[in-house]
Amino acid sequence: MLYDEVSVLDHLEEGDEHAAEKRTAAAKQQADEVAAQRMKSVEEAKRGAQARIRTAEQKASAAAQSKVKDAQAKRSEAESKRAQADRVEQLADVEKRKRQAARAAKS
């Protein structure tokens, strides 16, 4: 009878070891799944942040391009006004010389 009891105890210990191995494997699997889920969440957060950054960069770029276009338009307008003023000044000089020449001819 003693042999049967030892055999039963050995069998129970083997069962306990097997159950412990199963519990360890299950805990490892659960830890791996939690880690994988956290990594996925971190990657999603990174992608979201990068998307927000890209959007902000695109808005800033668009605003800067708009300012450049406005500045170019203002520069063009200023050049046109400067050219027009130069032309008016030339015409005024020509008229002044004509009047001076007319006065000189009368004298």
Steps between C-alpha positions, in 0.01 A plus 500: 500500500788730567614465140158609375503805725847602378391447142191714556708772667749494211215525257348792693836681507535450125150641458588796719815565294301474179235738634769743612657487155161567345442794735846638420441463128158665529644788705780546245251497214281754677802723573604474134150592386487800735844612381396463138181697564698776671748513213211524256351787702836679507542460124147629439572799724823567308318483166231735631759747625688484170177560309423804716853631448475452123166683497644789699804513270277506193290782647813697587642440154177610333492815712862576417436447129203733519716766667766457231240547227364809674851642532570432133177673401585801717851514355360488148251774582775715653721452194210601276434813705870584500514462120189716464649767727823495300301546179304789650827658615648463150191658345518785750867557412419504129217749557726717716768508230239591237378793708854615571583478131180693413588773750854516374373536141273790603779685670 
